[in-house]
């Protein structure tokens, strides 16, 4: 829970809850988050077994990130939070 509570970690998990993202997509999906901090949070989430990093062969190689099965169990709670956030914002 401490890791999820760190700045930007929740936003990253929120973004990855819908589908895997490449690094650049995550950077665009979470505005205001620097690439350096995004990289740090992704490494922390990966070290805790919450995010899976996949390197795709190519020139240049691309890296995608996805939630692990461990965190996918949180999807129902994340969906409820999404509904609440939309209601809060008047959508």
VEXSE-475890 format. One line per field, with one value per residue: residue in one letter; z, x, y of N, C-alpha, C, O, CB in turn. Coordinates in pm, 1 decimal. Each point is the difference from the previous one (the first is absolute). Glycine has a CB too. Layout:
residuo	c(a; ...)
nup	c(Z; ...)
neast	c(X; ...)
nnorth	c(Y; ...)
caup	c(Z; ...)
caeast	c(X; ...)
canorth	c(Y; ...)
cup	c(Z; ...)
ceast	c(X; ...)
cnorth	c(Y; ...)
oup	c(Z; ...)
oeast	c(X; ...)
onorth	c(Y; ...)
cbup	c(Z; ...)
cbeast	c(X; ...)
cbnorth	c(Y; ...)
This chain:
residuo	c(x; x; x; x; x; x; x; x; x; x; x; x; x; x; x; x; x; x; x; x; x; x; x; x; x; x; x; x; x; x; x; x; x; x; x; x; x; x; x; x; x; x; x; x; x; x; x; x; x; x; x; x; x; x; x; x; x; x; x; x; x; x; x; x; x; x; x; x; x; x; x; x; x; x; x; x; x; x; x; x; x; x; x; x; x; x; x; x; x; x; x)
nup	c(0.0; -54.8; -308.8; -3.6; 147.6; -243.7; -83.6; -220.0; 163.6; -82.8; -291.1; -52.4; 83.2; -190.0; -253.9; 64.1; 34.6; -330.0; -50.6; 108.2; 15.4; -220.3; 264.8; -179.2; 152.0; 276.6; -115.9; -74.7; 275.5; 184.8; -145.5; 167.3; -84.1; -37.0; -227.9; 306.1; 110.0; -227.6; 93.3; 302.2; -48.7; -179.0; 230.7; 210.3; -175.8; -49.3; 309.5; 46.2; -247.2; -141.3; -291.0; -167.2; -78.7; -288.8; -87.3; -255.7; -119.0; -96.1; -90.5; 233.3; 87.4; -5.9; 315.9; -43.5; 299.0; 8.7; 290.0; 66.2; -51.0; 229.6; -140.4; -126.8; 313.5; -75.3; -257.2; 232.7; 103.6; -291.7; -40.7; 264.4; -101.5; -272.3; 152.9; 178.5; -245.5; -141.9; 261.0; 29.0; -289.5; 34.3; -158.8)
neast	c(81.6; 295.1; -45.2; -283.9; 126.6; 228.4; -127.8; -172.4; -107.9; -288.2; 88.0; 118.8; -262.9; -176.9; 154.1; -24.4; -339.4; 4.2; 236.2; 280.3; 52.7; 226.8; 135.3; -191.7; -266.6; 110.6; 62.6; -308.7; -124.9; 135.8; -83.9; 275.5; 213.8; 302.4; -2.3; 90.7; -273.7; -50.0; 259.9; -89.6; -271.7; 122.3; 202.9; -237.1; -175.7; 238.1; 54.2; -307.0; 14.9; -132.7; 126.0; 18.6; 262.4; -132.9; 321.8; -233.2; 280.7; 36.5; 247.9; -168.5; -70.7; -301.6; 54.5; -314.7; -15.5; -197.4; -97.1; 210.5; -261.9; 65.0; -193.9; -235.2; -106.0; -37.9; -218.2; -208.2; 165.2; 23.1; -317.6; -42.4; 204.3; -160.9; -261.8; 139.4; 122.2; -281.6; -126.8; 225.4; -51.0; -342.7; 62.6)
nnorth	c(-119.6; 121.2; -37.8; 136.3; 263.3; 58.5; 278.8; -190.8; -270.0; 94.5; 75.7; -292.2; -146.9; 183.6; -100.5; -307.2; 1.9; -9.5; -201.2; -87.9; 314.1; -64.7; 110.6; 165.9; -98.6; 99.3; 283.9; 44.2; -110.6; 228.7; 335.4; 27.7; -249.5; 170.6; -222.5; 3.0; -103.2; -221.6; -143.1; -10.0; -140.8; -231.5; -82.2; -21.2; -190.2; -207.0; -40.1; -99.0; -249.4; 300.6; -71.1; -285.6; 203.6; -130.5; 83.4; 39.3; -157.1; 310.5; 120.5; 214.5; -294.5; 123.8; -29.2; -124.5; 84.0; -266.3; 83.1; -240.0; -152.6; 214.9; 206.8; -192.8; 13.7; 326.5; -77.4; 41.1; 247.6; 128.4; -3.3; 167.5; 223.2; 39.5; 71.4; 215.6; 155.6; 36.3; 122.0; 216.7; 117.1; 37.9; -313.3)
caup	c(0.0; 1.6; -136.3; -75.8; 50.7; -43.3; -105.6; -136.9; -13.2; -22.5; -136.4; -92.3; 10.7; -59.0; -145.7; -43.2; 33.1; -121.1; -97.6; 5.6; -66.6; -21.9; 87.2; -51.7; 21.4; 141.9; 21.8; -48.6; 72.8; 133.9; -19.5; 115.0; 52.7; -78.6; -44.7; 102.8; 109.8; -54.4; -5.0; 138.0; 53.3; -69.3; 56.7; 133.7; -17.0; -53.4; 109.1; 93.2; -68.2; -36.2; -142.4; -81.8; -106.2; -116.2; -104.0; -133.2; -91.2; -109.6; -0.8; 131.6; 76.8; 74.3; 127.2; 44.5; 140.8; 25.8; 137.3; 22.5; 47.7; 138.8; 6.0; -78.4; 94.6; 45.9; -106.0; 41.3; 85.5; -85.0; -77.8; 90.5; 14.5; -125.7; -0.3; 98.7; -51.5; -105.5; 67.6; 69.5; -101.1; -68.8; -131.4)
caeast	c(-81.6; 87.1; 45.4; -113.6; -22.7; 104.3; -42.6; -12.2; -14.0; -141.1; -35.8; 58.9; -81.7; -129.2; 17.3; 27.0; -113.0; -79.6; 77.2; 143.9; 43.0; 141.2; 47.8; -42.4; -144.2; -20.1; 45.5; -107.1; -123.1; 11.1; 60.8; 66.1; 95.9; 123.8; 46.5; 90.1; -79.6; -76.3; 93.2; 25.5; -119.4; -18.3; 97.9; -47.3; -117.1; 49.3; 72.0; -101.2; -81.9; -128.2; 5.2; 87.2; 68.9; 27.3; 80.2; -40.2; 113.6; -13.8; 102.0; 53.4; -90.3; -104.2; -31.3; -137.6; -25.5; -134.7; -20.1; 11.9; -123.4; -12.1; -65.0; -124.1; -108.6; -49.7; -78.0; -134.9; 10.1; 41.1; -118.4; -87.3; 64.2; -21.9; -138.4; -6.7; 73.4; -82.4; -112.4; 57.4; 33.3; -121.5; -11.9)
canorth	c(119.6; 117.5; 27.8; 53.7; 134.0; 93.5; 91.5; -47.5; -145.8; -29.4; 42.8; -97.5; -121.7; 37.2; -3.8; -137.1; -87.9; -21.8; -77.3; 30.3; 122.5; 25.6; 106.6; 131.1; 11.1; 29.6; 136.6; 88.0; -29.7; 57.8; 131.6; 59.3; -97.0; 1.5; -131.3; -52.5; -52.3; -112.4; -113.0; -42.6; -65.3; -128.2; -94.5; -36.6; -85.5; -127.1; -68.2; -51.5; -99.7; 58.5; 34.5; -84.5; 74.2; -84.6; 65.2; -43.5; 6.6; 95.1; 104.7; -35.6; -86.8; 70.4; -63.7; 19.5; -30.2; -50.7; -44.0; -143.4; -62.4; 42.4; 130.5; -4.3; -26.6; 130.2; 65.5; 41.9; 118.4; 111.6; 39.0; 76.5; 130.4; 73.1; 47.7; 107.5; 116.0; 61.6; 65.9; 115.6; 100.9; 40.0; -66.0)
cup	c(0.0; -139.8; -82.7; 42.1; -39.7; -115.8; -137.0; -13.2; -27.3; -140.1; -104.2; 1.6; -63.5; -152.2; -50.2; 27.8; -122.0; -100.7; 20.0; -78.8; -26.5; 86.5; -46.1; 18.2; 145.5; 30.9; -42.9; 80.4; 138.4; -13.0; 129.1; 63.2; -88.1; -38.6; 105.6; 115.2; -46.0; -1.6; 140.7; 57.1; -66.9; 52.8; 138.4; -8.6; -54.3; 109.9; 101.1; -64.8; -41.2; -149.0; -68.8; -114.6; -111.9; -103.9; -133.5; -94.9; -113.2; 7.4; 2.8; 73.1; 77.0; 125.9; 34.9; 144.7; 14.9; 147.5; 7.3; 49.0; 143.1; 11.0; -79.7; 88.7; 53.2; -103.5; 42.7; 87.9; -82.3; -83.6; 85.1; 20.3; -125.2; -4.1; 97.2; -49.1; -108.8; 61.7; 68.2; -96.4; -82.4; -138.2; -4.5)
ceast	c(86.2; 44.0; -112.6; -27.4; 107.1; -51.6; 13.4; -18.7; -145.1; -45.6; 54.5; -81.7; -136.2; 8.5; 18.4; -117.1; -85.8; 71.7; 148.6; 30.0; 149.8; 37.6; -51.7; -150.7; -30.5; 37.0; -107.7; -128.4; -1.0; 69.6; 60.6; 104.5; 124.1; 39.3; 88.1; -79.1; -86.6; 86.4; 24.9; -119.4; -23.0; 96.9; -45.0; -119.4; 39.5; 69.6; -96.7; -92.2; -136.0; -10.6; 98.3; 54.9; 32.5; 76.6; -39.8; 116.8; -30.0; 112.7; -71.1; -96.1; -100.4; -32.8; -145.2; -12.2; -144.7; -9.2; 17.7; -134.4; -29.7; -80.0; -129.8; -120.1; -60.2; -88.7; -141.8; 2.0; 38.1; -118.0; -95.7; 57.7; -19.5; -140.6; -15.0; 69.3; -80.1; -117.6; 47.4; 28.5; -120.2; -15.8; -118.7)
cnorth	c(126.3; 37.9; 61.0; 144.5; 101.1; 83.4; -65.6; -150.4; -38.0; 36.8; -97.6; -128.6; 23.5; -11.4; -142.5; -94.1; -31.0; -90.1; 29.8; 127.8; -4.3; 120.2; 136.6; 20.6; 34.4; 143.8; 100.0; -16.7; 63.3; 135.5; 55.2; -89.6; 0.2; -142.2; -65.0; -62.3; -117.4; -124.9; -55.2; -75.5; -135.6; -104.5; -47.2; -94.7; -137.5; -80.6; -62.0; -103.3; 50.7; 30.3; -92.6; 84.3; -97.2; 80.1; -61.4; 23.1; 97.0; 100.3; 133.6; -94.0; 84.8; -79.1; 30.0; -45.2; -43.1; -38.0; -151.2; -53.7; 43.7; 130.5; 2.2; -29.3; 129.8; 70.0; 38.3; 125.5; 122.5; 48.3; 83.1; 140.3; 84.8; 59.0; 116.1; 126.1; 70.0; 74.9; 128.6; 114.4; 44.5; -60.7; -93.2)
oup	c(-58.7; -34.4; -74.4; -80.8; 20.3; -78.1; -32.7; -105.9; -85.8; -61.5; -100.7; -105.4; -68.3; -62.5; -103.5; -48.3; -2.5; -62.1; 66.9; -92.9; 76.7; 42.4; 80.8; 27.9; 28.3; 76.4; 65.0; 18.2; 52.6; 21.3; 109.3; 89.7; -120.1; 68.5; 18.9; 44.7; 75.4; 41.2; 19.8; 58.8; 66.1; 16.9; 32.4; 72.1; 38.8; 10.3; 61.5; 64.7; -19.7; -56.4; 52.4; -69.4; 24.5; -40.1; -16.3; -6.7; -50.0; 88.3; -103.2; -32.9; 45.1; 2.6; -4.1; 50.8; -63.3; 65.2; -94.1; 35.1; 37.8; 88.9; 28.1; -35.0; 51.7; 28.5; -30.6; -16.0; 24.9; -20.4; -47.1; 1.1; 9.7; -35.1; -32.4; 21.1; -4.4; -43.0; -7.4; 31.9; -85.2; -79.0; -102.5)
oeast	c(-38.3; 4.7; 22.9; -44.9; -17.9; -84.6; 105.5; -43.7; -27.1; -78.7; -65.6; -31.9; -52.7; -88.1; -55.2; -0.1; -69.3; -61.2; 35.6; -72.6; 76.3; -86.7; -51.2; -44.1; -85.3; -68.4; -18.7; -75.3; -105.8; 120.8; -52.7; 72.5; -9.3; -35.4; -4.3; 31.5; -20.2; -44.2; 1.6; 16.0; -37.0; -37.6; 12.0; -5.6; -57.9; -20.8; 31.0; -91.6; -92.4; -109.5; 107.0; -74.8; 56.1; -43.3; 4.2; 55.5; -112.3; 85.6; -54.4; -118.5; 32.0; 11.4; -44.1; 80.6; -89.7; 100.8; -33.8; -89.0; -115.8; -84.0; -88.9; -113.1; -111.8; -56.5; -43.6; -84.6; -50.6; -16.4; -55.1; -74.4; -21.9; -17.8; -62.3; -50.0; -3.6; -34.2; -66.5; -20.9; 12.5; -80.6; -24.8)
onorth	c(101.3; 118.1; 95.4; 81.3; 120.1; -43.5; -54.4; -45.1; -84.0; -72.0; -26.6; -55.0; -87.9; -59.1; -37.3; -113.2; -101.7; -87.0; 97.0; 35.4; -58.7; 76.4; 77.4; 111.5; 84.1; 68.1; 102.8; 95.7; 34.3; 9.6; -20.5; 42.9; -25.0; -96.0; -121.6; -110.3; -95.2; -107.2; -121.5; -106.9; -97.0; -116.0; -118.1; -99.6; -101.5; -120.9; -102.1; -50.8; -78.9; 1.2; -30.7; 68.9; -106.8; 108.0; -121.9; 109.6; 6.4; -6.0; 39.3; -5.7; 110.0; -122.5; 114.8; -78.0; 55.6; -27.0; -71.7; 77.3; 17.6; 14.0; 80.5; 33.8; -0.3; 105.6; 111.0; 87.9; 109.4; 120.3; 99.5; 98.0; 120.7; 116.7; 101.2; 110.5; 123.0; 110.1; 103.3; 117.1; 88.0; 49.0; -63.5)
cbup	c(178.9; 261.6; 89.9; 60.0; 166.7; 153.1; 174.5; 42.9; 240.6; 302.6; 176.9; 140.8; 280.0; 256.6; 112.1; 89.3; 232.7; 97.6; -233.6; 115.5; 34.4; -281.4; -30.2; -195.3; -213.3; -20.1; -98.8; -245.8; -178.8; 89.5; -292.3; -51.0; 215.6; 49.4; -256.8; -106.9; 29.7; -181.8; -225.8; -27.6; -18.3; -221.2; -161.7; 16.5; -78.2; -238.4; -90.8; 54.9; 147.7; 284.5; -4.7; 129.6; 140.6; 83.7; 176.5; 53.0; 107.2; -91.4; -24.2; 44.3; -24.6; -215.9; 82.0; -286.2; 139.5; -304.9; 138.5; 18.2; -188.9; -37.5; 0.1; -164.3; 11.5; 109.8; -132.2; 3.2; 169.6; 12.7; -92.8; 116.2; 144.9; -82.3; -28.0; 158.9; 58.8; -118.2; 43.3; 137.1; 75.4; 206.1; 74.1)
cbeast	c(-140.9; 73.0; 141.1; -54.4; -99.0; 265.3; -36.7; 181.9; 222.3; 39.9; 64.7; 261.3; 172.6; 38.6; 156.5; 241.7; 68.9; -43.7; -228.7; 126.1; -262.2; 80.8; 256.1; 232.1; 45.2; 113.7; 257.2; 175.6; 88.2; -111.7; -111.3; -277.8; -177.1; 110.8; -7.3; 139.4; 19.3; -93.7; 107.2; 135.9; -63.1; -40.5; 173.6; 86.9; -82.9; 48.0; 159.6; 100.5; 211.3; 97.3; -164.9; -56.9; 41.5; -164.7; 190.5; -300.2; 175.8; -335.2; 219.5; 239.9; 148.4; -106.0; 285.2; -168.1; 265.5; -125.4; -124.1; 336.8; 155.6; 303.4; 312.8; 243.3; 222.7; 262.3; 177.7; 13.7; 115.6; 252.0; 78.1; 0.9; 190.7; 180.5; -20.3; 42.7; 221.2; 100.4; -45.9; 120.8; 214.0; 92.6; 270.5)
cbnorth	c(-228.0; -181.0; -284.8; -313.4; -226.1; -115.2; 249.8; 235.9; 50.7; 107.9; 266.3; 154.3; 21.2; 215.3; 265.3; 155.2; 196.5; 310.7; -93.2; -282.1; 186.3; -171.0; -213.9; -118.8; -249.2; -307.1; -176.9; -106.5; -247.6; -240.6; 62.8; 83.1; -117.7; 306.1; 198.8; 284.3; 323.0; 264.0; 219.6; 303.5; 322.4; 237.7; 231.1; 320.1; 305.7; 226.1; 262.7; 269.0; -90.3; 94.3; 272.4; -278.9; 273.9; -244.1; 167.1; -57.0; -242.9; -23.1; -184.3; 226.8; -285.5; 222.2; -96.0; 45.7; 110.2; -57.6; 264.5; -55.0; -215.2; -126.9; 24.8; -110.0; -215.4; -85.8; -239.7; -327.0; -254.8; -209.8; -307.5; -311.5; -222.4; -268.4; -331.4; -281.7; -235.4; -292.2; -327.4; -271.4; -185.9; 158.8; 79.1)
